Amino acid sequence: GFCCNVCNMQLEGVTVTQNYATFVGAGVFVIENSVASVIGAYIANNVVLLPVASEQGFGAGYFAQTSQSTIQDTTIERNIASIGAGMQVSGGSVTMRGVIV
């Protein structure tokens, strides 16, 4: 999907679907002091699989670490991971309005 590292990212009206990753953040992956604005997005059907059979990783839909995120009017659904399939947030600040997870 999207990977943002030390950046200012704006996703507006974006569809992020059917992405696959082996460890973290198949849909939207925001790390290390980044600022992300996600408005009117559809994040669905993303899968995170560890490189070990039948184990799943982290943050299939939306993964944020030490970052500031604003998520508005966004649908995050049908994502597959063992931890944080819809959203996984670690050490960051997230503002959500009208979000369906």
SEFIZA-3560 file (N, C-alpha, C; in Angstrom, 3 decimals):
REM SEFIZA-3560
<numar><xx>0.821</xx><yy>-1.202</yy><zz>0.000</zz><atom>N</atom></numar>
<numar><xx>0.000</xx><yy>0.000</yy><zz>0.000</zz><atom>CA</atom></numar>
<numar><xx>0.858</xx><yy>1.256</yy><zz>0.000</zz><atom>C</atom></numar>
<numar><xx>0.979</xx><yy>1.888</yy><zz>1.168</zz><atom>N</atom></numar>
<numar><xx>1.777</xx><yy>3.101</yy><zz>1.292</zz><atom>CA</atom></numar>
<numar><xx>2.733</xx><yy>2.965</yy><zz>2.455</zz><atom>C</atom></numar>
<numar><xx>3.961</xx><yy>3.432</yy><zz>2.288</zz><atom>N</atom></numar>
<numar><xx>4.926</xx><yy>3.477</yy><zz>3.384</zz><atom>CA</atom></numar>
<numar><xx>5.424</xx><yy>4.909</yy><zz>3.519</zz><atom>C</atom></numar>
<numar><xx>5.336</xx><yy>5.444</yy><zz>4.738</zz><atom>N</atom></numar>
<numar><xx>5.736</xx><yy>6.830</yy><zz>4.979</zz><atom>CA</atom></numar>
<numar><xx>6.765</xx><yy>6.849</yy><zz>6.107</zz><atom>C</atom></numar>
<numar><xx>7.984</xx><yy>7.303</yy><zz>5.834</zz><atom>N</atom></numar>
<numar><xx>9.058</xx><yy>7.339</yy><zz>6.816</zz><atom>CA</atom></numar>
<numar><xx>9.664</xx><yy>8.739</yy><zz>6.853</zz><atom>C</atom></numar>
<numar><xx>9.500</xx><yy>9.444</yy><zz>7.968</zz><atom>N</atom></numar>
<numar><xx>9.927</xx><yy>10.834</yy><zz>8.123</zz><atom>CA</atom></numar>
<numar><xx>9.367</xx><yy>11.672</yy><zz>6.976</zz><atom>C</atom></numar>
<numar><xx>8.041</xx><yy>11.730</yy><zz>6.911</zz><atom>N</atom></numar>
<numar><xx>7.413</xx><yy>12.433</yy><zz>5.803</zz><atom>CA</atom></numar>
<numar><xx>6.116</xx><yy>13.100</yy><zz>6.236</zz><atom>C</atom></numar>
<numar><xx>5.559</xx><yy>13.883</yy><zz>5.362</zz><atom>N</atom></numar>
<numar><xx>4.242</xx><yy>14.491</yy><zz>5.558</zz><atom>CA</atom></numar>
<numar><xx>3.364</xx><yy>13.955</yy><zz>4.443</zz><atom>C</atom></numar>
<numar><xx>2.452</xx><yy>13.056</yy><zz>4.798</zz><atom>N</atom></numar>
<numar><xx>1.671</xx><yy>12.360</yy><zz>3.784</zz><atom>CA</atom></numar>
<numar><xx>0.199</xx><yy>12.721</yy><zz>3.882</zz><atom>C</atom></numar>
<numar><xx>-0.416</xx><yy>13.019</yy><zz>2.749</zz><atom>N</atom></numar>
<numar><xx>-1.841</xx><yy>13.296</yy><zz>2.705</zz><atom>CA</atom></numar>
<numar><xx>-2.504</xx><yy>12.354</yy><zz>1.707</zz><atom>C</atom></numar>
<numar><xx>-3.406</xx><yy>11.519</yy><zz>2.222</zz><atom>N</atom></numar>
<numar><xx>-4.156</xx><yy>10.614</yy><zz>1.360</zz><atom>CA</atom></numar>
<numar><xx>-5.610</xx><yy>11.055</yy><zz>1.420</zz><atom>C</atom></numar>
<numar><xx>-6.121</xx><yy>11.537</yy><zz>0.315</zz><atom>N</atom></numar>
<numar><xx>-7.506</xx><yy>12.018</yy><zz>0.284</zz><atom>CA</atom></numar>
<numar><xx>-8.278</xx><yy>11.288</yy><zz>-0.809</zz><atom>C</atom></numar>
<numar><xx>-9.389</xx><yy>10.638</yy><zz>-0.416</zz><atom>N</atom></numar>
<numar><xx>-10.191</xx><yy>9.899</yy><zz>-1.378</zz><atom>CA</atom></numar>
<numar><xx>-9.454</xx><yy>8.736</yy><zz>-2.003</zz><atom>C</atom></numar>
<numar><xx>-8.576</xx><yy>8.114</yy><zz>-1.223</zz><atom>N</atom></numar>
<numar><xx>-7.717</xx><yy>7.055</yy><zz>-1.745</zz><atom>CA</atom></numar>
<numar><xx>-8.258</xx><yy>5.679</yy><zz>-1.361</zz><atom>C</atom></numar>
<numar><xx>-8.173</xx><yy>4.740</yy><zz>-2.275</zz><atom>N</atom></numar>
<numar><xx>-8.543</xx><yy>3.356</yy><zz>-2.004</zz><atom>CA</atom></numar>
<numar><xx>-7.273</xx><yy>2.516</yy><zz>-1.905</zz><atom>C</atom></numar>
<numar><xx>-7.137</xx><yy>1.796</yy><zz>-0.788</zz><atom>N</atom></numar>
<numar><xx>-5.964</xx><yy>0.949</yy><zz>-0.568</zz><atom>CA</atom></numar>
<numar><xx>-6.464</xx><yy>-0.463</yy><zz>-0.290</zz><atom>C</atom></numar>
<numar><xx>-6.428</xx><yy>-1.326</yy><zz>-1.278</zz><atom>N</atom></numar>
<numar><xx>-6.992</xx><yy>-2.667</yy><zz>-1.119</zz><atom>CA</atom></numar>
<numar><xx>-6.067</xx><yy>-3.762</yy><zz>-1.642</zz><atom>C</atom></numar>
<numar><xx>-6.242</xx><yy>-4.957</yy><zz>-1.090</zz><atom>N</atom></numar>
<numar><xx>-5.589</xx><yy>-6.176</yy><zz>-1.559</zz><atom>CA</atom></numar>
<numar><xx>-4.075</xx><yy>-6.072</yy><zz>-1.634</zz><atom>C</atom></numar>
<numar><xx>-3.487</xx><yy>-5.494</yy><zz>-0.579</zz><atom>N</atom></numar>
<numar><xx>-2.033</xx><yy>-5.449</yy><zz>-0.481</zz><atom>CA</atom></numar>
<numar><xx>-1.564</xx><yy>-6.505</yy><zz>0.508</zz><atom>C</atom></numar>
<numar><xx>-0.371</xx><yy>-7.017</yy><zz>0.285</zz><atom>N</atom></numar>
<numar><xx>0.179</xx><yy>-8.065</yy><zz>1.127</zz><atom>CA</atom></numar>
<numar><xx>1.576</xx><yy>-7.670</yy><zz>1.590</zz><atom>C</atom></numar>
<numar><xx>1.886</xx><yy>-7.983</yy><zz>2.857</zz><atom>N</atom></numar>
<numar><xx>3.223</xx><yy>-7.740</yy><zz>3.381</zz><atom>CA</atom></numar>
<numar><xx>3.614</xx><yy>-8.923</yy><zz>4.257</zz><atom>C</atom></numar>
<numar><xx>4.915</xx><yy>-9.133</yy><zz>4.446</zz><atom>N</atom></numar>
<numar><xx>5.335</xx><yy>-10.276</yy><zz>5.246</zz><atom>CA</atom></numar>
<numar><xx>5.341</xx><yy>-9.969</yy><zz>6.736</zz><atom>C</atom></numar>
<numar><xx>5.466</xx><yy>-8.689</yy><zz>7.141</zz><atom>N</atom></numar>
<numar><xx>5.578</xx><yy>-8.413</yy><zz>8.565</zz><atom>CA</atom></numar>
<numar><xx>4.651</xx><yy>-7.304</yy><zz>9.070</zz><atom>C</atom></numar>
<numar><xx>4.778</xx><yy>-6.091</yy><zz>8.585</zz><atom>N</atom></numar>
<numar><xx>3.947</xx><yy>-4.988</yy><zz>9.081</zz><atom>CA</atom></numar>
<numar><xx>3.381</xx><yy>-4.123</yy><zz>7.964</zz><atom>C</atom></numar>
<numar><xx>2.204</xx><yy>-3.521</yy><zz>8.248</zz><atom>N</atom></numar>
<numar><xx>1.682</xx><yy>-2.438</yy><zz>7.446</zz><atom>CA</atom></numar>
<numar><xx>1.435</xx><yy>-2.690</yy><zz>5.978</zz><atom>C</atom></numar>
<numar><xx>0.575</xx><yy>-3.629</yy><zz>5.660</zz><atom>N</atom></numar>
<numar><xx>0.267</xx><yy>-3.884</yy><zz>4.254</zz><atom>CA</atom></numar>
<numar><xx>-0.524</xx><yy>-2.736</yy><zz>3.630</zz><atom>C</atom></numar>
<numar><xx>-1.414</xx><yy>-2.120</yy><zz>4.418</zz><atom>N</atom></numar>
<numar><xx>-2.245</xx><yy>-1.041</yy><zz>3.878</zz><atom>CA</atom></numar>
<numar><xx>-1.530</xx><yy>0.295</yy><zz>3.891</zz><atom>C</atom></numar>
<numar><xx>-1.492</xx><yy>0.944</yy><zz>5.057</zz><atom>N</atom></numar>
<numar><xx>-0.795</xx><yy>2.222</yy><zz>5.222</zz><atom>CA</atom></numar>
<numar><xx>0.164</xx><yy>2.066</yy><zz>6.394</zz><atom>C</atom></numar>
<numar><xx>1.429</xx><yy>2.328</yy><zz>6.163</zz><atom>N</atom></numar>
<numar><xx>2.491</xx><yy>2.092</yy><zz>7.134</zz><atom>CA</atom></numar>
<numar><xx>3.188</xx><yy>3.419</yy><zz>7.394</zz><atom>C</atom></numar>
<numar><xx>2.965</xx><yy>3.996</yy><zz>8.575</zz><atom>N</atom></numar>
<numar><xx>3.509</xx><yy>5.319</yy><zz>8.895</zz><atom>CA</atom></numar>
<numar><xx>4.451</xx><yy>5.199</yy><zz>10.086</zz><atom>C</atom></numar>
<numar><xx>5.725</xx><yy>5.550</yy><zz>9.907</zz><atom>N</atom></numar>
<numar><xx>6.699</xx><yy>5.394</yy><zz>10.992</zz><atom>CA</atom></numar>
<numar><xx>7.599</xx><yy>6.617</yy><zz>11.151</zz><atom>C</atom></numar>
<numar><xx>8.227</xx><yy>6.674</yy><zz>12.321</zz><atom>N</atom></numar>
<numar><xx>9.312</xx><yy>7.616</yy><zz>12.603</zz><atom>CA</atom></numar>
<numar><xx>8.995</xx><yy>9.093</yy><zz>12.332</zz><atom>C</atom></numar>
<numar><xx>8.267</xx><yy>9.677</yy><zz>13.282</zz><atom>N</atom></numar>
<numar><xx>8.062</xx><yy>11.133</yy><zz>13.270</zz><atom>CA</atom></numar>
<numar><xx>7.428</xx><yy>11.671</yy><zz>11.995</zz><atom>C</atom></numar>
<numar><xx>6.476</xx><yy>10.958</yy><zz>11.486</zz><atom>N</atom></numar>
<numar><xx>5.766</xx><yy>11.390</yy><zz>10.288</zz><atom>CA</atom></numar>
<numar><xx>4.413</xx><yy>11.985</yy><zz>10.655</zz><atom>C</atom></numar>
<numar><xx>3.871</xx><yy>12.754</yy><zz>9.741</zz><atom>N</atom></numar>
<numar><xx>2.530</xx><yy>13.313</yy><zz>9.894</zz><atom>CA</atom></numar>
<numar><xx>1.683</xx><yy>12.808</yy><zz>8.731</zz><atom>C</atom></numar>
<numar><xx>0.572</xx><yy>12.158</yy><zz>9.040</zz><atom>N</atom></numar>
<numar><xx>-0.271</xx><yy>11.598</yy><zz>7.989</zz><atom>CA</atom></numar>
<numar><xx>-1.705</xx><yy>12.085</yy><zz>8.145</zz><atom>C</atom></numar>
<numar><xx>-2.288</xx><yy>12.522</yy><zz>7.053</zz><atom>N</atom></numar>
<numar><xx>-3.699</xx><yy>12.879</yy><zz>7.020</zz><atom>CA</atom></numar>
<numar><xx>-4.392</xx><yy>11.945</yy><zz>6.042</zz><atom>C</atom></numar>
<numar><xx>-5.374</xx><yy>11.189</yy><zz>6.565</zz><atom>N</atom></numar>
<numar><xx>-6.102</xx><yy>10.237</yy><zz>5.735</zz><atom>CA</atom></numar>
<numar><xx>-7.569</xx><yy>10.647</yy><zz>5.774</zz><atom>C</atom></numar>
<numar><xx>-8.073</xx><yy>11.145</yy><zz>4.661</zz><atom>N</atom></numar>
<numar><xx>-9.430</xx><yy>11.680</yy><zz>4.610</zz><atom>CA</atom></numar>
<numar><xx>-10.232</xx><yy>10.991</yy><zz>3.504</zz><atom>C</atom></numar>
<numar><xx>-11.387</xx><yy>10.461</yy><zz>3.879</zz><atom>N</atom></numar>
<numar><xx>-12.254</xx><yy>9.828</yy><zz>2.892</zz><atom>CA</atom></numar>
<numar><xx>-11.630</xx><yy>8.651</yy><zz>2.193</zz><atom>C</atom></numar>
<numar><xx>-10.829</xx><yy>7.875</yy><zz>2.914</zz><atom>N</atom></numar>
<numar><xx>-10.135</xx><yy>6.736</yy><zz>2.313</zz><atom>CA</atom></numar>
<numar><xx>-10.878</xx><yy>5.435</yy><zz>2.578</zz><atom>C</atom></numar>
<numar><xx>-10.572</xx><yy>4.426</yy><zz>1.788</zz><atom>N</atom></numar>
<numar><xx>-11.122</xx><yy>3.088</yy><zz>1.957</zz><atom>CA</atom></numar>
<numar><xx>-9.943</xx><yy>2.127</yy><zz>2.006</zz><atom>C</atom></numar>
<numar><xx>-9.707</xx><yy>1.552</yy><zz>3.192</zz><atom>N</atom></numar>
<numar><xx>-8.563</xx><yy>0.666</yy><zz>3.396</zz><atom>CA</atom></numar>
<numar><xx>-9.103</xx><yy>-0.703</yy><zz>3.759</zz><atom>C</atom></numar>
<numar><xx>-9.014</xx><yy>-1.646</yy><zz>2.852</zz><atom>N</atom></numar>
<numar><xx>-9.671</xx><yy>-2.938</yy><zz>3.065</zz><atom>CA</atom></numar>
<numar><xx>-8.937</xx><yy>-4.096</yy><zz>2.400</zz><atom>C</atom></numar>
<numar><xx>-9.206</xx><yy>-5.288</yy><zz>2.917</zz><atom>N</atom></numar>
<numar><xx>-8.690</xx><yy>-6.526</yy><zz>2.325</zz><atom>CA</atom></numar>
<numar><xx>-7.172</xx><yy>-6.569</yy><zz>2.219</zz><atom>C</atom></numar>
<numar><xx>-6.495</xx><yy>-5.999</yy><zz>3.216</zz><atom>N</atom></numar>
<numar><xx>-5.040</xx><yy>-6.065</yy><zz>3.255</zz><atom>CA</atom></numar>
<numar><xx>-4.617</xx><yy>-7.166</yy><zz>4.230</zz><atom>C</atom></numar>
<numar><xx>-3.554</xx><yy>-7.866</yy><zz>3.902</zz><atom>N</atom></numar>
<numar><xx>-3.119</xx><yy>-9.017</yy><zz>4.690</zz><atom>CA</atom></numar>
<numar><xx>-1.640</xx><yy>-8.902</yy><zz>5.034</zz><atom>C</atom></numar>
<numar><xx>-1.319</xx><yy>-9.116</yy><zz>6.321</zz><atom>N</atom></numar>
<numar><xx>0.077</xx><yy>-9.150</yy><zz>6.744</zz><atom>CA</atom></numar>
<numar><xx>0.408</xx><yy>-10.556</yy><zz>7.229</zz><atom>C</atom></numar>
<numar><xx>1.366</xx><yy>-11.190</yy><zz>6.597</zz><atom>N</atom></numar>
<numar><xx>1.782</xx><yy>-12.538</yy><zz>6.958</zz><atom>CA</atom></numar>
<numar><xx>3.267</xx><yy>-12.575</yy><zz>7.278</zz><atom>C</atom></numar>
<numar><xx>3.578</xx><yy>-13.141</yy><zz>8.443</zz><atom>N</atom></numar>
<numar><xx>4.979</xx><yy>-13.364</yy><zz>8.759</zz><atom>CA</atom></numar>
<numar><xx>5.531</xx><yy>-14.438</yy><zz>7.814</zz><atom>C</atom></numar>
<numar><xx>6.832</xx><yy>-14.460</yy><zz>7.604</zz><atom>N</atom></numar>
<numar><xx>7.408</xx><yy>-15.495</yy><zz>6.747</zz><atom>CA</atom></numar>
<numar><xx>7.471</xx><yy>-16.848</yy><zz>7.454</zz><atom>C</atom></numar>
<numar><xx>6.470</xx><yy>-17.107</yy><zz>8.298</zz><atom>N</atom></numar>
<numar><xx>6.332</xx><yy>-18.387</yy><zz>8.978</zz><atom>CA</atom></numar>
<numar><xx>4.908</xx><yy>-18.852</yy><zz>8.703</zz><atom>C</atom></numar>
<numar><xx>4.743</xx><yy>-20.087</yy><zz>8.346</zz><atom>N</atom></numar>
<numar><xx>3.431</xx><yy>-20.594</yy><zz>7.956</zz><atom>CA</atom></numar>
<numar><xx>2.367</xx><yy>-20.331</yy><zz>9.022</zz><atom>C</atom></numar>
<numar><xx>1.238</xx><yy>-19.821</yy><zz>8.575</zz><atom>N</atom></numar>
<numar><xx>0.044</xx><yy>-19.636</yy><zz>9.400</zz><atom>CA</atom></numar>
<numar><xx>0.166</xx><yy>-18.593</yy><zz>10.514</zz><atom>C</atom></numar>
<numar><xx>1.220</xx><yy>-17.820</yy><zz>10.535</zz><atom>N</atom></numar>
<numar><xx>1.326</xx><yy>-16.743</yy><zz>11.519</zz><atom>CA</atom></numar>
<numar><xx>1.117</xx><yy>-15.406</yy><zz>10.834</zz><atom>C</atom></numar>
<numar><xx>0.454</xx><yy>-14.515</yy><zz>11.548</zz><atom>N</atom></numar>
<numar><xx>0.198</xx><yy>-13.199</yy><zz>10.985</zz><atom>CA</atom></numar>
<numar><xx>0.899</xx><yy>-12.101</yy><zz>11.775</zz><atom>C</atom></numar>
<numar><xx>1.263</xx><yy>-11.033</yy><zz>11.100</zz><atom>N</atom></numar>
<numar><xx>2.007</xx><yy>-9.954</yy><zz>11.728</zz><atom>CA</atom></numar>
<numar><xx>1.141</xx><yy>-8.813</yy><zz>12.225</zz><atom>C</atom></numar>
<numar><xx>1.568</xx><yy>-7.593</yy><zz>12.024</zz><atom>N</atom></numar>
<numar><xx>1.000</xx><yy>-6.417</yy><zz>12.662</zz><atom>CA</atom></numar>
<numar><xx>0.430</xx><yy>-5.398</yy><zz>11.673</zz><atom>C</atom></numar>
<numar><xx>-0.680</xx><yy>-4.765</yy><zz>12.098</zz><atom>N</atom></numar>
<numar><xx>-1.174</xx><yy>-3.588</yy><zz>11.396</zz><atom>CA</atom></numar>
<numar><xx>-1.466</xx><yy>-3.760</yy><zz>9.923</zz><atom>C</atom></numar>
<numar><xx>-2.362</xx><yy>-4.665</yy><zz>9.587</zz><atom>N</atom></numar>
<numar><xx>-2.661</xx><yy>-4.902</yy><zz>8.175</zz><atom>CA</atom></numar>
<numar><xx>-3.336</xx><yy>-3.697</yy><zz>7.528</zz><atom>C</atom></numar>
<numar><xx>-4.259</xx><yy>-3.059</yy><zz>8.251</zz><atom>N</atom></numar>
<numar><xx>-4.953</xx><yy>-1.911</yy><zz>7.672</zz><atom>CA</atom></numar>
<numar><xx>-4.145</xx><yy>-0.630</yy><zz>7.782</zz><atom>C</atom></numar>
<numar><xx>-3.813</xx><yy>-0.266</yy><zz>9.019</zz><atom>N</atom></numar>
<numar><xx>-3.119</xx><yy>0.996</yy><zz>9.255</zz><atom>CA</atom></numar>
<numar><xx>-2.148</xx><yy>0.811</yy><zz>10.406</zz><atom>C</atom></numar>
<numar><xx>-0.885</xx><yy>1.031</yy><zz>10.163</zz><atom>N</atom></numar>
<numar><xx>0.143</xx><yy>0.867</yy><zz>11.189</zz><atom>CA</atom></numar>
<numar><xx>0.851</xx><yy>2.196</yy><zz>11.391</zz><atom>C</atom></numar>
<numar><xx>0.817</xx><yy>2.730</yy><zz>12.620</zz><atom>N</atom></numar>
<numar><xx>1.475</xx><yy>4.009</yy><zz>12.907</zz><atom>CA</atom></numar>
<numar><xx>2.383</xx><yy>3.868</yy><zz>14.116</zz><atom>C</atom></numar>
<numar><xx>3.605</xx><yy>4.333</yy><zz>13.990</zz><atom>N</atom></numar>
<numar><xx>4.566</xx><yy>4.248</yy><zz>15.083</zz><atom>CA</atom></numar>
<numar><xx>5.258</xx><yy>5.595</yy><zz>15.268</zz><atom>C</atom></numar>
<numar><xx>5.243</xx><yy>6.113</yy><zz>16.494</zz><atom>N</atom></numar>
<numar><xx>5.806</xx><yy>7.418</yy><zz>16.840</zz><atom>CA</atom></numar>
<numar><xx>5.466</xx><yy>8.472</yy><zz>15.785</zz><atom>C</atom></numar>
<numar><xx>4.209</xx><yy>8.510</yy><zz>15.397</zz><atom>N</atom></numar>
<numar><xx>3.759</xx><yy>9.422</yy><zz>14.360</zz><atom>CA</atom></numar>
<numar><xx>2.463</xx><yy>10.109</yy><zz>14.768</zz><atom>C</atom></numar>
<numar><xx>2.122</xx><yy>11.156</yy><zz>14.068</zz><atom>N</atom></numar>
<numar><xx>0.872</xx><yy>11.867</yy><zz>14.300</zz><atom>CA</atom></numar>
<numar><xx>-0.045</xx><yy>11.637</yy><zz>13.104</zz><atom>C</atom></numar>
<numar><xx>-1.225</xx><yy>11.090</yy><zz>13.361</zz><atom>N</atom></numar>
<numar><xx>-2.146</xx><yy>10.773</yy><zz>12.281</zz><atom>CA</atom></numar>
<numar><xx>-3.506</xx><yy>11.416</yy><zz>12.509</zz><atom>C</atom></numar>
<numar><xx>-4.091</xx><yy>11.902</yy><zz>11.437</zz><atom>N</atom></numar>
<numar><xx>-5.474</xx><yy>12.359</yy><zz>11.457</zz><atom>CA</atom></numar>
<numar><xx>-6.237</xx><yy>11.524</yy><zz>10.440</zz><atom>C</atom></numar>
<numar><xx>-7.247</xx><yy>10.811</yy><zz>10.923</zz><atom>N</atom></numar>
<numar><xx>-8.012</xx><yy>9.926</yy><zz>10.054</zz><atom>CA</atom></numar>
<numar><xx>-9.468</xx><yy>10.341</yy><zz>10.124</zz><atom>C</atom></numar>
<numar><xx>-10.041</xx><yy>10.691</yy><zz>8.981</zz><atom>N</atom></numar>
<numar><xx>-11.390</xx><yy>11.245</yy><zz>8.955</zz><atom>CA</atom></numar>
<numar><xx>-12.223</xx><yy>10.628</yy><zz>7.840</zz><atom>C</atom></numar>
<numar><xx>-13.490</xx><yy>10.300</yy><zz>8.173</zz><atom>N</atom></numar>
<numar><xx>-14.435</xx><yy>9.740</yy><zz>7.186</zz><atom>CA</atom></numar>
<numar><xx>-13.827</xx><yy>8.585</yy><zz>6.397</zz><atom>C</atom></numar>
<numar><xx>-13.175</xx><yy>7.700</yy><zz>7.103</zz><atom>N</atom></numar>
<numar><xx>-12.448</xx><yy>6.600</yy><zz>6.468</zz><atom>CA</atom></numar>
<numar><xx>-12.993</xx><yy>5.255</yy><zz>6.931</zz><atom>C</atom></numar>
<numar><xx>-13.051</xx><yy>4.298</yy><zz>6.018</zz><atom>N</atom></numar>
<numar><xx>-13.477</xx><yy>2.945</yy><zz>6.349</zz><atom>CA</atom></numar>
<numar><xx>-12.278</xx><yy>2.008</yy><zz>6.292</zz><atom>C</atom></numar>
<numar><xx>-12.061</xx><yy>1.270</yy><zz>7.403</zz><atom>N</atom></numar>
<numar><xx>-10.964</xx><yy>0.313</yy><zz>7.478</zz><atom>CA</atom></numar>
<numar><xx>-11.584</xx><yy>-1.029</yy><zz>7.831</zz><atom>C</atom></numar>
<numar><xx>-11.623</xx><yy>-1.960</yy><zz>6.884</zz><atom>N</atom></numar>
<numar><xx>-12.343</xx><yy>-3.211</yy><zz>7.132</zz><atom>CA</atom></numar>
<numar><xx>-11.723</xx><yy>-4.408</yy><zz>6.428</zz><atom>C</atom></numar>
<numar><xx>-12.077</xx><yy>-5.593</yy><zz>6.930</zz><atom>N</atom></numar>
<numar><xx>-11.688</xx><yy>-6.873</yy><zz>6.341</zz><atom>CA</atom></numar>
<numar><xx>-10.178</xx><yy>-7.015</yy><zz>6.135</zz><atom>C</atom></numar>
<numar><xx>-9.400</xx><yy>-6.507</yy><zz>7.094</zz><atom>N</atom></numar>
<numar><xx>-7.962</xx><yy>-6.690</yy><zz>7.044</zz><atom>CA</atom></numar>
<numar><xx>-7.583</xx><yy>-7.862</yy><zz>7.943</zz><atom>C</atom></numar>
<numar><xx>-6.511</xx><yy>-8.559</yy><zz>7.602</zz><atom>N</atom></numar>
<numar><xx>-6.134</xx><yy>-9.767</yy><zz>8.323</zz><atom>CA</atom></numar>
<numar><xx>-4.724</xx><yy>-9.648</yy><zz>8.915</zz><atom>C</atom></numar>
<numar><xx>-4.654</xx><yy>-9.750</yy><zz>10.238</zz><atom>N</atom></numar>
<numar><xx>-3.387</xx><yy>-9.795</yy><zz>10.961</zz><atom>CA</atom></numar>
<numar><xx>-3.672</xx><yy>-10.318</yy><zz>12.351</zz><atom>C</atom></numar>
<numar><xx>-2.666</xx><yy>-10.854</yy><zz>13.019</zz><atom>N</atom></numar>
<numar><xx>-2.898</xx><yy>-11.370</yy><zz>14.365</zz><atom>CA</atom></numar>
<numar><xx>-3.013</xx><yy>-10.232</yy><zz>15.375</zz><atom>C</atom></numar>
<numar><xx>-2.334</xx><yy>-9.128</yy><zz>15.132</zz><atom>N</atom></numar>
<numar><xx>-2.400</xx><yy>-7.958</yy><zz>16.011</zz><atom>CA</atom></numar>
<numar><xx>-2.678</xx><yy>-6.719</yy><zz>15.169</zz><atom>C</atom></numar>
<numar><xx>-3.726</xx><yy>-5.979</yy><zz>15.550</zz><atom>N</atom></numar>
<numar><xx>-4.023</xx><yy>-4.730</yy><zz>14.862</zz><atom>CA</atom></numar>
<numar><xx>-4.387</xx><yy>-4.875</yy><zz>13.406</zz><atom>C</atom></numar>
<numar><xx>-5.366</xx><yy>-5.712</yy><zz>13.106</zz><atom>N</atom></numar>
<numar><xx>-5.768</xx><yy>-5.901</yy><zz>11.707</zz><atom>CA</atom></numar>
<numar><xx>-6.367</xx><yy>-4.624</yy><zz>11.128</zz><atom>C</atom></numar>
<numar><xx>-7.201</xx><yy>-3.956</yy><zz>11.931</zz><atom>N</atom></numar>
<numar><xx>-7.768</xx><yy>-2.689</yy><zz>11.473</zz><atom>CA</atom></numar>
<numar><xx>-6.756</xx><yy>-1.566</yy><zz>11.616</zz><atom>C</atom></numar>
<numar><xx>-6.351</xx><yy>-1.309</yy><zz>12.865</zz><atom>N</atom></numar>
<numar><xx>-5.354</xx><yy>-0.283</yy><zz>13.142</zz><atom>CA</atom></numar>
<numar><xx>-4.424</xx><yy>-0.734</yy><zz>14.247</zz><atom>C</atom></numar>
<numar><xx>-3.157</xx><yy>-0.376</yy><zz>14.115</zz><atom>N</atom></numar>
<numar><xx>-2.182</xx><yy>-0.602</yy><zz>15.182</zz><atom>CA</atom></numar>
<numar><xx>-1.417</xx><yy>0.700</yy><zz>15.360</zz><atom>C</atom></numar>
<numar><xx>-1.452</xx><yy>1.243</yy><zz>16.588</zz><atom>N</atom></numar>
<numar><xx>-0.775</xx><yy>2.505</yy><zz>16.869</zz><atom>CA</atom></numar>
<numar><xx>0.194</xx><yy>2.305</yy><zz>18.027</zz><atom>C</atom></numar>
<numar><xx>1.425</xx><yy>2.730</yy><zz>17.842</zz><atom>N</atom></numar>
<numar><xx>2.442</xx><yy>2.569</yy><zz>18.872</zz><atom>CA</atom></numar>
<numar><xx>3.178</xx><yy>3.882</yy><zz>19.095</zz><atom>C</atom></numar>
<numar><xx>2.997</xx><yy>4.473</yy><zz>20.268</zz><atom>N</atom></numar>
<numar><xx>3.737</xx><yy>5.675</yy><zz>20.648</zz><atom>CA</atom></numar>
<numar><xx>3.417</xx><yy>6.915</yy><zz>19.844</zz><atom>C</atom></numar>
<numar><xx>2.289</xx><yy>6.937</yy><zz>19.154</zz><atom>N</atom></numar>
<numar><xx>1.931</xx><yy>8.119</yy><zz>18.373</zz><atom>CA</atom></numar>
<numar><xx>0.632</xx><yy>8.714</yy><zz>18.842</zz><atom>C</atom></numar>
<numar><xx>0.192</xx><yy>9.770</yy><zz>18.169</zz><atom>N</atom></numar>
<numar><xx>-1.099</xx><yy>10.362</yy><zz>18.488</zz><atom>CA</atom></numar>
<numar><xx>-1.998</xx><yy>10.258</yy><zz>17.262</zz><atom>C</atom></numar>
<numar><xx>-3.210</xx><yy>9.767</yy><zz>17.484</zz><atom>N</atom></numar>
<numar><xx>-4.144</xx><yy>9.576</yy><zz>16.381</zz><atom>CA</atom></numar>
<numar><xx>-5.456</xx><yy>10.279</yy><zz>16.689</zz><atom>C</atom></numar>
<numar><xx>-5.929</xx><yy>11.078</yy><zz>15.745</zz><atom>N</atom></numar>
<numar><xx>-7.238</xx><yy>11.725</yy><zz>15.850</zz><atom>CA</atom></numar>
<numar><xx>-8.153</xx><yy>11.101</yy><zz>14.814</zz><atom>C</atom></numar>
<numar><xx>-9.282</xx><yy>10.559</yy><zz>15.259</zz><atom>N</atom></numar>
<numar><xx>-10.211</xx><yy>9.912</yy><zz>14.330</zz><atom>CA</atom></numar>
<numar><xx>-11.591</xx><yy>10.532</yy><zz>14.427</zz><atom>C</atom></numar>
<numar><xx>-12.198</xx><yy>10.793</yy><zz>13.274</zz><atom>N</atom></numar>
<numar><xx>-13.574</xx><yy>11.298</yy><zz>13.223</zz><atom>CA</atom></numar>
<numar><xx>-14.343</xx><yy>10.539</yy><zz>12.134</zz><atom>C</atom></numar>
<numar><xx>-15.503</xx><yy>10.021</yy><zz>12.511</zz><atom>N</atom></numar>
<numar><xx>-16.337</xx><yy>9.342</yy><zz>11.528</zz><atom>CA</atom></numar>
<numar><xx>-15.683</xx><yy>8.158</yy><zz>10.868</zz><atom>C</atom></numar>
<numar><xx>-14.864</xx><yy>7.434</yy><zz>11.637</zz><atom>N</atom></numar>
<numar><xx>-14.129</xx><yy>6.309</yy><zz>11.081</zz><atom>CA</atom></numar>
<numar><xx>-14.836</xx><yy>4.993</yy><zz>11.413</zz><atom>C</atom></numar>
<numar><xx>-14.936</xx><yy>4.108</yy><zz>10.434</zz><atom>N</atom></numar>
<numar><xx>-15.492</xx><yy>2.779</yy><zz>10.641</zz><atom>CA</atom></numar>
<numar><xx>-14.345</xx><yy>1.777</yy><zz>10.587</zz><atom>C</atom></numar>
<numar><xx>-14.130</xx><yy>1.074</yy><zz>11.693</zz><atom>N</atom></numar>
<numar><xx>-13.048</xx><yy>0.088</yy><zz>11.756</zz><atom>CA</atom></numar>
<numar><xx>-13.658</xx><yy>-1.269</yy><zz>12.042</zz><atom>C</atom></numar>
//
